[in-house]
Amino acid sequence: MDPSLTKPTRPHHGRHDTTDYEETAPLTSLSEVSRTVSRESSTRIMSGTGTTVEHPRRVYWSFWLLGAVILLSWNVLLCTLPLFTALLPRESALRHSLPSYITTFFTLGNFGFLFAAQSGVGKISQNTRLHSSLWLLAAATGLTAFPLLPAIFPILPSAPYFIALIALTLIFSYATSYLQSSVLAIAALWGPQEMLAVMSGQGGIAVLISAVQVYIAVMGVYASADAAIVKGPSDGSPSTAELASGMGLWMAAIVPIVICIIMTRRLFPRGAGSPTSAAASQYPKLSFVPAGADEDGEFYDTERRFSAEEDEESRRGSTRGFHRSWAIMKRNRVINFSVAYVFIVTLAIFPSITTSIVSVRQPPPKLLDPAVFVPLHFLAFNVSDYLGRTYLPTIPMLFFHNSRHVMFASLARTLFIPVFMLCNTSFADTSSLAHVPFINSDIVYFIILFLFGASNGWISSLSMIIASSPTMNPAIEEDEKDVAGSLAGFCLTGGLVVGSLASFVVGWIVKR
C-alpha cells in the first residue's frame, strides 16, 4: 500500500475531537489518491479498511452517467426556459421573471428535499432510493414531453399555466434531490475518482443538451424563409416548430434515464442492503463484497456488490446521527462554504441575467440572432464548466489541497457579477444609437462567460472531492466520508437556493 494514501486516525471517545489529530502531508493532485484507470483494464486501490478494491472502467462511466442524470432535468428546464416564457402572453408581467421563479422553486425545493433525504444517509438502503428516484424522473420527463408541453401548456390561461409549471418543477426537484443524495453517498464510499466522475457527468450532460439546443436553433434559422416560423406569431407565442423542438429535447432526455435504470440494476442491486455508511459505530459488520470474490478477497469478477448487516442500535440512532452530521458539517465548514458560494455567484446571474444579454451587432446576423445567441451562450458556459469539472482538478498546479485557498478562489468569483452587468443586456434600449455598453464586444463577452463557467466547474469539483476524501481532508475520518459527501452536496444546493434568490436583486439592479 502506498504510504501517501495512509492517514493517522484519531481515537473515538463518543464524540469527535476536532483538534487532537495529525495532518498528513498535502497532496498535489488527484492522481496521488486515485490512480487513473486505463480504458483497457481496471485498477486496484486500498480501501480504508485495508481491503483491495477494484475500480473497473465501467464503474467510472456508471458514476459519470449517474452524475449526468442528476442534473438532466435541471439542464433541460434551463434550455427550454425561452419556450416556457413564450407560452405566456406578451403583456404578462411573468415574462421577465419566469426564469428566476423556475430556478428559485427548483433550488428551494431541492434544498428542502435534500434536507429530508440527508436524514436517511447511513440508515436506509440508498439502492432502493436510487432506483425509485430514477423511475420518478423518467415518468415526469415523459409526461413533460407529451402531453404537457405540446398539448396542455399552450391552452392553459396564465395563472393555471404558471401553477402547473411550478408544480412540475417541484416534482423534478424532488426526484433530483433524492437521486443526488444517494449517488453522492455511494460515490463518496468508492473514492475521489468516482466523485470526480459524478461531477464530470453533471457538466457533460449540460454540454450535450445545450449542443442539441444550438443545433435546433441554427437549423430553425437557416431552414426558414419566413421569420414567423423562427420567431413565432406576432403575439409572441411559440411557433409549431419551436414546440416540436422542445418536445424533442424532453423526449431525448428520457434515453439516458432509461440507460441509467438498466445500468444501476446491475451495478447496485436493489436487494444488496444499505451501502451508505461505512461507520463502524452504525454498521460494525458492513463490508463491500465484490461479486465473485474468493475467501482471500481476490477478484474474479469486476462487478462490485454491497452487503451490510445492520444491528438494532443503528435503527435507533437518528438523534445520534443528527449530532454526528452536525459535527462533520462544522469541521468541514470552510470547504462546504466554498462549494455553496460558488453557486451563489453562478445562479445570481446565470441564467436569469445572462439570457438577457444579446449581441452588440444591430441588426445581428443570423448566427447572432437572439434565437441562436442565447442557446450559444448556454453551450459556451456548459463546455467551459465541463472542462473545469473534469480536467482542471487533475492539473497539479490547480489542485488546491488547502481548504482556505479554495475558499478564496470561490470568493474571487464575486467579481463576475458587476462584469456581466456591464454587458449588452436586452433590458437596455439597444435600438438607441446612444446606447453603447461598456463591454461592447461579443468575443470579449464569450471569453468572460468561458472563464465564468470554467471557474464554476473547477472550484465545485475541487470542493466536492476534498469534502469527502479523508486522505486529502484530515478533518474527516474514513467512516464519515459518505455523510461528508452528502453534506457537501446539501451545501451546494443551499448555494443554488441563495443564488436563485439573489438573481431577483441582481435583475432589479440591471433593469434600473
C-alpha positions in Angstrom: 0.0 0.0 0.0 1.3 3.4 -0.9 2.3 5.3 2.3 0.9 8.5 0.8 -2.6 7.0 1.0 -2.5 6.5 4.7 -3.8 8.9 7.3 -3.4 8.7 11.1 -6.8 8.3 12.7 -7.9 9.9 15.9 -9.4 7.9 18.7 -13.1 7.9 19.1 -14.5 8.8 22.5 -18.2 9.0 21.8 -17.8 12.4 20.2 -15.2 13.6 17.7 -12.2 15.6 18.8 -11.6 18.4 16.4 -8.0 19.2 17.4 -6.0 16.2 18.5 -5.1 14.6 15.2 -2.2 14.8 12.9 -2.5 16.2 9.4 -0.8 14.3 6.6 1.5 15.8 4.0 -0.5 17.8 1.4 -1.3 16.1 -1.8 -0.6 17.8 -5.0 -3.0 16.2 -7.4 -6.0 13.9 -7.6 -3.8 11.2 -9.2 -1.9 10.7 -5.9 -5.1 9.4 -4.3 -6.9 7.6 -7.0 -4.9 6.3 -10.0 -6.5 6.9 -13.3 -7.9 3.7 -14.8 -6.9 2.8 -18.3 -9.6 2.1 -20.9 -8.5 -1.5 -21.3 -8.0 -2.5 -17.6 -9.0 -1.8 -14.1 -7.0 -0.5 -11.1 -6.8 -1.8 -7.6 -6.5 0.6 -4.7 -6.6 0.0 -0.9 -9.7 1.0 0.9 -9.7 2.5 4.4 -10.0 -1.0 5.9 -7.1 -2.3 4.0 -9.2 -4.4 1.6 -8.2 -4.5 -2.0 -10.9 -3.0 -4.2 -11.1 -3.0 -7.9 -12.3 0.0 -9.9 -13.2 -1.2 -13.4 -13.5 1.4 -16.1 -17.2 0.8 -16.4 -17.7 1.8 -12.8 -16.3 5.3 -13.6 -18.6 5.7 -16.5 -21.5 4.4 -14.5 -21.0 7.2 -11.9 -20.5 9.6 -14.8 -23.9 8.7 -16.2 -25.5 9.0 -12.7 -24.0 12.4 -12.3 -25.4 13.3 -15.7 -28.9 12.2 -14.8 -28.8 14.1 -11.5 -28.7 17.4 -13.4 -30.6 16.2 -16.5 -34.0 17.8 -15.6 -32.3 21.0 -14.4 -30.5 21.5 -17.6 -33.4 20.7 -19.9 -35.5 23.1 -17.8 -32.9 25.8 -18.3 -32.6 25.1 -22.1 -36.4 25.3 -22.6 -36.9 28.4 -20.4 -37.3 30.6 -23.5 -40.0 28.3 -24.8 -41.9 28.2 -21.4 -41.6 32.0 -21.3 -43.0 32.4 -24.8 -46.1 30.4 -23.8 -47.1 33.4 -21.6 -49.0 36.3 -23.1 -46.8 39.1 -24.3 -48.3 41.5 -21.8 -47.8 39.2 -18.8 -45.5 40.5 -16.1 -44.2 37.0 -15.6 -42.3 37.0 -18.9 -39.3 38.8 -17.5 -39.3 37.0 -14.1 -40.3 33.4 -15.0 -36.6 32.2 -15.3 -36.0 33.5 -11.7 -39.1 31.8 -10.4 -38.3 28.5 -12.0 -34.7 28.4 -10.7 -35.8 29.6 -7.3 -38.6 27.0 -6.9 -36.3 24.2 -8.2 -33.4 25.1 -6.0 -35.5 25.9 -2.9 -37.4 22.6 -3.3 -34.0 20.8 -3.9 -32.7 22.3 -0.6 -35.8 21.2 1.4 -36.0 17.8 -0.1 -32.2 17.2 0.3 -32.6 18.1 4.0 -35.2 15.4 4.3 -33.1 13.0 2.3 -30.0 13.7 4.4 -31.6 12.1 7.5 -31.6 8.7 5.7 -27.9 8.7 4.8 -26.3 5.9 6.7 -29.5 4.4 7.9 -31.5 3.2 4.9 -30.8 1.5 1.6 -29.6 4.0 -0.9 -30.0 1.5 -3.7 -33.8 1.5 -3.2 -33.8 5.3 -3.1 -31.6 5.4 -6.2 -34.0 3.2 -8.3 -37.2 4.9 -7.1 -35.8 8.4 -7.9 -34.8 7.3 -11.4 -38.3 5.9 -12.1 -40.0 9.1 -10.9 -37.6 11.2 -13.0 -38.4 9.1 -16.1 -42.1 9.4 -15.6 -42.0 13.2 -15.1 -39.8 13.6 -18.1 -42.0 11.5 -20.3 -45.2 13.4 -19.3 -43.5 16.7 -20.0 -42.5 15.6 -23.5 -46.1 14.5 -24.1 -48.8 15.6 -23.4 -47.9 18.6 -21.2 -45.6 20.7 -23.4 -47.2 20.3 -26.9 -50.9 19.8 -25.9 -51.7 21.1 -22.4 -49.5 24.0 -21.6 -50.3 26.0 -24.7 -54.0 26.1 -24.0 -53.8 27.0 -20.3 -54.5 30.5 -19.1 -51.6 32.3 -17.5 -52.4 31.6 -13.8 -53.1 27.8 -14.2 -50.1 27.5 -16.5 -47.8 29.1 -14.0 -49.1 26.9 -11.2 -48.7 23.8 -13.3 -45.2 24.7 -14.4 -44.1 25.3 -10.7 -45.7 22.0 -9.7 -43.8 20.2 -12.4 -40.6 22.0 -11.3 -41.1 20.8 -7.8 -41.6 17.2 -8.9 -38.3 17.3 -10.8 -36.7 18.9 -7.8 -38.0 16.1 -5.5 -36.7 13.3 -7.7 -33.4 15.1 -8.3 -32.8 15.6 -4.6 -33.2 12.0 -3.5 -31.2 10.8 -6.5 -28.4 13.3 -5.7 -28.3 12.3 -2.0 -27.9 8.6 -2.8 -25.4 9.0 -5.7 -23.1 11.3 -3.7 -23.2 9.0 -0.6 -22.3 5.9 -2.8 -19.7 7.8 -4.8 -18.0 9.0 -1.6 -17.6 5.4 -0.5 -15.9 4.4 -3.7 -13.4 7.2 -3.6 -12.3 10.5 -5.2 -12.2 9.2 -8.7 -15.8 8.3 -8.6 -16.8 11.6 -7.0 -14.9 13.3 -9.9 -16.9 11.1 -12.3 -20.2 12.3 -10.8 -19.1 16.0 -11.1 -17.9 15.4 -14.6 -21.1 13.8 -15.6 -23.1 16.7 -14.3 -21.2 19.0 -16.6 -21.2 16.6 -19.5 -25.0 16.3 -19.8 -25.3 20.1 -19.8 -22.9 20.2 -22.8 -24.9 17.6 -24.7 -28.3 19.2 -24.1 -27.1 22.7 -25.0 -25.3 21.4 -28.1 -28.7 19.9 -29.3 -30.4 23.1 -28.5 -27.9 25.1 -30.5 -28.2 22.7 -33.5 -32.0 23.0 -33.4 -31.8 26.8 -33.2 -29.4 27.1 -36.1 -31.4 24.7 -38.3 -34.5 26.7 -37.5 -32.9 30.0 -38.5 -31.5 28.7 -41.8 -34.3 26.4 -42.8 -36.9 29.1 -42.5 -37.5 31.7 -45.1 -40.4 33.0 -43.1 -39.3 34.9 -40.0 -42.6 33.9 -38.3 -41.6 30.3 -38.3 -38.4 31.2 -36.3 -39.8 33.9 -34.0 -43.3 32.7 -33.8 -46.6 34.5 -34.4 -46.9 38.2 -33.9 -48.4 37.8 -30.4 -45.0 36.4 -29.2 -46.3 32.8 -28.7 -44.0 30.0 -29.8 -44.3 28.5 -33.3 -45.2 24.9 -34.0 -41.5 24.3 -34.9 -40.4 25.6 -31.5 -42.9 23.4 -29.7 -41.7 20.4 -31.7 -38.1 21.1 -30.9 -38.8 21.5 -27.2 -40.8 18.3 -27.2 -37.9 16.5 -29.0 -35.5 17.7 -26.3 -37.6 16.3 -23.5 -38.1 13.0 -25.3 -34.4 12.7 -25.9 -33.8 13.2 -22.1 -35.7 10.0 -21.4 -33.0 7.9 -23.1 -30.1 8.4 -20.5 -32.5 7.9 -17.6 -33.6 4.5 -19.0 -30.0 3.5 -19.6 -29.2 4.6 -16.1 -32.0 2.4 -14.7 -30.7 -0.6 -16.6 -27.1 0.0 -15.6 -27.7 0.6 -11.9 -29.7 -2.6 -11.5 -26.6 -4.5 -12.3 -24.0 -2.3 -10.6 -26.1 -1.5 -7.5 -28.6 -4.4 -6.9 -31.8 -3.3 -5.1 -31.6 -6.1 -2.6 -28.0 -5.6 -1.6 -28.7 -3.9 1.6 -27.6 -0.4 2.6 -24.4 0.8 1.0 -24.4 4.2 2.5 -22.5 4.0 5.7 -19.0 2.8 6.4 -19.3 3.9 10.1 -18.2 1.2 12.4 -20.4 2.7 15.1 -23.5 2.2 13.0 -22.7 -0.8 10.9 -20.0 -2.8 12.6 -20.2 -5.6 10.1 -20.5 -3.5 7.0 -18.4 -4.8 4.1 -18.2 -4.2 0.4 -18.2 -7.5 -1.2 -17.3 -7.7 -4.9 -19.3 -10.4 -6.8 -17.2 -13.5 -7.2 -14.6 -12.6 -4.6 -12.9 -15.7 -3.1 -12.0 -16.2 0.6 -8.8 -14.3 0.3 -10.6 -11.3 -1.1 -9.2 -11.7 -4.6 -11.5 -10.8 -7.5 -12.5 -13.0 -10.4 -15.4 -10.7 -11.4 -15.2 -6.9 -11.7 -18.8 -6.4 -10.6 -18.9 -4.8 -7.1 -21.8 -5.6 -4.7 -22.7 -4.1 -1.4 -23.7 -6.1 1.6 -24.4 -4.9 5.2 -25.7 -6.4 8.4 -27.5 -3.7 10.3 -27.6 -4.0 14.1 -30.6 -2.9 16.1 -28.7 0.1 17.5 -28.4 1.6 14.1 -32.2 1.7 13.7 -32.5 3.8 16.8 -29.7 6.2 16.1 -31.5 9.1 14.4 -30.7 11.6 17.2 -27.1 10.5 17.3 -26.9 10.7 13.5 -28.1 14.3 13.6 -25.4 15.3 16.1 -22.8 13.4 14.1 -23.8 15.1 10.9 -23.7 18.5 12.6 -20.2 17.8 13.9 -19.0 16.8 10.4 -20.6 19.9 9.0 -18.8 22.2 11.5 -15.4 20.5 10.9 -15.9 20.8 7.1 -17.4 24.3 7.3 -14.7 26.1 5.2 -14.9 23.7 2.2 -18.7 23.5 2.5 -19.0 27.3 2.4 -16.7 27.3 -0.7 -18.9 25.0 -2.7 -22.0 26.9 -1.6 -20.6 30.3 -2.6 -19.6 29.1 -6.0 -23.2 28.5 -6.9 -24.5 31.6 -5.1 -22.4 33.7 -7.6 -23.3 31.5 -10.6 -27.1 31.4 -10.0 -27.2 35.1 -9.2 -26.5 35.9 -12.9 -26.9 32.6 -14.8 -29.3 32.1 -16.5 -31.6 34.9 -15.3 -29.3 37.7 -16.3 -27.1 36.1 -19.0 -30.2 35.1 -21.0 -31.0 38.8 -21.3 -27.6 39.6 -22.9 -27.8 39.9 -26.7 -25.3 40.6 -29.5 -23.8 44.1 -29.7 -24.2 43.9 -33.5 -27.5 45.5 -34.5 -29.2 44.2 -36.5 -27.5 40.9 -35.8 -26.5 38.3 -38.4 -28.4 35.0 -38.4 -25.9 33.2 -36.2 -26.1 36.0 -33.6 -29.9 36.3 -33.7 -31.3 36.1 -30.1 -32.9 32.8 -31.1 -29.3 31.4 -31.6 -27.3 33.7 -29.3 -29.0 32.6 -26.1 -28.5 28.8 -26.8 -25.0 29.5 -27.9 -24.3 31.2 -24.6 -25.6 28.1 -22.8 -23.3 25.9 -24.8 -20.2 28.1 -24.1 -20.9 28.1 -20.4 -21.6 24.3 -20.2 -18.4 23.4 -22.3 -16.2 25.6 -20.0 -18.0 24.2 -16.9 -17.4 20.6 -18.1 -13.7 21.3 -18.7 -13.4 22.9 -15.3 -15.1 20.0 -13.6 -13.3 17.2 -15.4 -9.7 18.4 -16.2 -8.7 21.4 -14.1 -8.7 19.4 -10.8 -6.2 16.9 -12.4 -3.6 19.6 -13.0 -1.2 19.6 -10.0 -0.8 23.4 -10.1 -4.5 23.9 -9.9 -5.2 21.3 -7.2 -5.6 23.2 -4.0 -5.3 20.9 -1.0 -5.8 23.8 1.4 -9.5 24.5 2.1 -8.9 28.2 2.7 -7.2 28.5 -0.7 -10.3 27.0 -2.3 -12.5 29.4 -0.3 -10.5 32.5 -1.5 -10.9 31.3 -5.1 -14.6 30.9 -4.6 -14.9 34.4 -3.1 -13.0 35.9 -6.0 -15.7 34.9 -8.4 -17.9 37.7 -7.0 -16.2 40.0 -9.5 -18.1 38.3 -12.3 -21.4 39.9 -11.1 -20.5 43.5 -12.0 -18.7 42.4 -15.1 -21.8 40.8 -16.6 -23.9 43.8 -15.6 -21.7 45.8 -18.0 -22.5 43.7 -21.0 -25.2 44.3 -23.6 -28.4 43.3 -21.8 -31.7 43.4 -23.6 -33.2 45.5 -20.7 -31.4 48.5 -22.2 -32.7 50.3 -25.2 -30.4 48.6 -27.8 -32.2 50.3 -30.7 -30.9 53.7 -29.5 -27.8 55.0 -31.1 -26.7 56.5 -27.8 -26.7 53.1 -26.2 -23.2 51.7 -26.1 -22.5 49.0 -23.4 -19.2 49.2 -21.5 -18.3 45.7 -22.8 -19.0 46.3 -26.5 -17.7 43.1 -28.0 -19.3 39.7 -28.4 -15.9 38.0 -28.3 -15.0 39.6 -25.0 -18.4 38.6 -23.6 -17.9 34.9 -24.6 -14.3 34.9 -23.1 -15.8 36.2 -19.8 -18.5 33.6 -20.0 -15.9 30.9 -20.6 -13.8 31.9 -17.6 -17.0 32.1 -15.5 -18.0 28.5 -16.4 -14.5 27.1 -16.1 -14.1 28.5 -12.6 -17.5 27.2 -11.6 -16.7 23.7 -12.6 -13.1 23.7 -11.3 -13.9 25.0 -7.7 -17.1 22.9 -7.4 -15.3 19.7 -8.3 -12.4 20.5 -6.1 -14.6 21.3 -3.1 -16.7 18.1 -3.5 -13.6 15.9 -3.8 -11.8 17.4 -0.8 -15.0 17.4 1.3 -15.5 13.7 1.1 -11.9 12.4 1.0 -10.2 11.6 4.3 -6.9 11.2 2.5 -7.0 14.8 1.4 -9.1 16.2 4.2 -7.8 15.4 7.8 -11.0 16.9 9.2 -13.0 13.8 8.5 -12.4 10.1 9.1 -12.8 7.1 6.8 -16.1 6.2 8.4 -17.5 9.7 7.8 -16.9 10.2 4.1 -20.4 9.2 2.8 -22.0 11.6 5.3 -19.5 14.3 4.4 -20.1 13.9 0.7 -23.9 14.2 1.1 -23.5 17.2 3.4 -21.3 18.9 0.8 -24.0 18.3 -1.8 -26.5 19.7 0.6 -24.4 22.9 0.9 -24.1 23.0 -2.9 -27.8 23.0 -3.1 -28.1 25.7 -0.4 -25.8 27.9 -2.6 -28.2 27.3 -5.5 -31.1 28.5 -3.4 -29.4 31.7 -2.2 -28.1 32.4 -5.7 -31.6 32.0 -7.2 -33.0 34.4 -4.7 -30.1 36.8 -5.4 -31.0 36.8 -9.1 -34.1 38.8 -8.3 -31.9 41.5 -6.7 -29.3 41.5 -9.5 -32.1 41.6 -12.1 -33.7 44.6 -10.4 -30.3 46.4 -10.4 -29.7 45.6 -14.1 -33.2 46.9 -15.1 -32.7 50.2 -13.4 
